[in-house]
Amino acid sequence: MIAIAPSFWLFLLLIAPSAAAILSLVPNARVSEGVARAGALIAFAAAIAVLVTNASGAWGPYLGLDSLSDVFLFMVTGIYVTSIWYSRVYFRALSRPFLTAQVYYALLSAFAFAMIFVLVVTDLGLMWIGVEATTVTSALLIILERKPESVESAWRYTLIASAGLTIALFALLVLYTATGTLNIYQLAANPPAVTLPIEMAVALALVGYGTKVGLFPMHSWLPDAHSEAPSPVSAMFSGVLLPAALYAFLRVYRVLPTPAPAVVSDLVIAFGAATALVAAFLIQHQRSFKRLFAYSSMEVMGLAVIGIGVGGVALYGALILLVAHAFAKSAAFYCAGNVLRTTGTNRIDEIRDLRTTLPWTSGAWVVSSAAVTGAPPFGTFLGEFLIVVGAVAVGLVWVAGVVVVAVLVAFLGVNSQVGRMVFGEARAGTTLAPREPDSGWGIPYLNAAVALAIGVAAIPYLSDALRSAAVFLGGALP
Amino acid sequence: MDATAEVIALVGIGILLTALYLQSESFVDPLIRAIALQSLLLGVLLGWLAWTQRSVDLAILAALAVGVRAAFIPLFVLRRQIRAFRWRVRELHAAHRVTGHALAAVALAIVSWFVFQETLASVFPQPGAALPFILLMQGLLMLATRSNTIVQVIGYLEEENAVVYAGALFSQGFPLFVEVVVFLDVLGVVLVGVILSIQRDVTGSPEEAVLEELTG
């Protein structure tokens, strides 16, 4: 049997989406879609191969893999492939899209490439370029539906995310001047002494990358972009773009020893707690179901950041939460896309009795909504539970309390609204006949099933990689 | 003081003054010309450093500062956005609190200087090293307090100037710094050249509209 070198999978991960981005520009829309699908499938297969072989090591000065990148690659390519698949259903229903199908698929593939690039480079400067590239490639995708709101959202997204990333770049300048390198393996092998400039660099990176993660108070682009983007793009934003930015921060954070200095970890926890609480309470006031899920993503990112700040078992919980949330939230956004296409509105008050109109989509929406808000036995529940356990274990009872409050408030807010739309009685004469689309409802079930499987540790290689990644980051296992 | 130190100090003061002017102006056209001047000053400084150090990287950064951020984006792309009504475009929401902006900018500059001295001065011991950090904070203030989209682009350009200023002066050897700056410029062009144009086509104005769907 021929052994395939891990570097082969790594290069395949980079080549498949970039080739798809270029080749998708062929004149024929159906060929373009086929090319994009093939690229996404190949990238996903390569990510699975990386996960199964537990690939790790550095290839040259700029590329490398470890357990943390393996986990994130599975997550990013998983949502990439399902979003590409779902795009056909969504794109077909658009009357006058701003982009042609070819440009749409090219940008979506380039967007995925930028995220994969972030995960496989070992230089923090290149990682920063990758995160910035996600902005360039995804900004135009938001405008697909050609609405004034979409343009305004794309504008806010580009400007606020880029402003944040210049702060992150300044952080890297400080880090480089203090240490003389930006290579993550060199920094790990020769960790710098903890000085005020290093702590300042990490704090600036938190603010900079935190802007892209959607941390309060730099979050204002997030609900707009997530709600105005087409649903497959919203799924990629919520499911994997935010975690990819958080990954970049994690790499900077890892420069610090374990446990991190209290002043920095307290700052991280404070940002996470403020984000989770603010988002959980804002969820209660949403009138658009896509904004509802956008704020839910913000709440989950806040919880994950808390887990990173607390460290130990909570860090392991944060990783599980991120992966499970990616699949659950993408499922919720695909369902939201079906609902939007069928009803023509995203106003919660105008939608009732979806169980009659969209029986299959409704089922998936109820399940995925429960999953994103941490209902047991989904992986999100396991992740949030471990964050609470981790916080209590290190004596941060108030942090555990914040997590519990945020989770409960968000759970009630999201599920009551979805429940009203699915099970609420329609006004007399407004009931629509069943209009379930031929396709597009199966993918949400698939992704919700993955979120469930993560919760019951039924994906062997992924479970192992998650444990390795937590240990690699200095976390602890239960 | 040697010639290079004098040039750094003089140009640094000029850049700081343009940053404070940007905060105190509400008319858009003078703001565009002020950010062009700031980028030009930065370009002159980078050009001087490139000449004295015989550095190709710094020469490229100087060319980008002058070509893209002093000329192309402000004078070609941004001014085209307000071509029809150049002399009366002002930021209405900001106009009545310009004095407050200016005072806030000065206060922020002083606070930024203290923060820099307390936290980062040991890494950047050079005289005037706090200026890029102050400039970064001024750019953020502009982005946070202004609502006109063109003025926000100017805030973004100021932030980019700050990063280039810091990188070129104090962090030479930063890997791929030229590439990073090229990338930032590409983003700047995408920002103003594509999205701003689309915004004008779709909404009919570069001004921010009140959009019901984006509330909550």
Interface residues (C-beta under 8 A of the other chain):
Chain A: F98 D123 G125 L126 W128 I129 E132 A133 T135 V136 A139 L140 I143 R146 K147 P148 E149 V151 E152 S153 A154 W155 T158 L159 I160 S162 A163 T166 I167 L169 F170 L172 L173 V174 Y176 T177 A178 L182 T195 L196 P197 E199 M200 P223 D224 S227 E228 L282 H285 Q286 R287 S288 R291 N346
Chain B: E118 T119 L120 S122 V123 F124 P132 F133 L136 G139 L140 L143 T149 Q152 V153 G155 Y156 E159 E160 A162 V163 A166 G167 F170 S171 G173 F174 P175 L176 F177 E179 V180 F183 L184 V186 L187 V190 L191 V194 I195 L196 I198 Q199 V202 T203 E208 A209 L211 E213 L214 G216
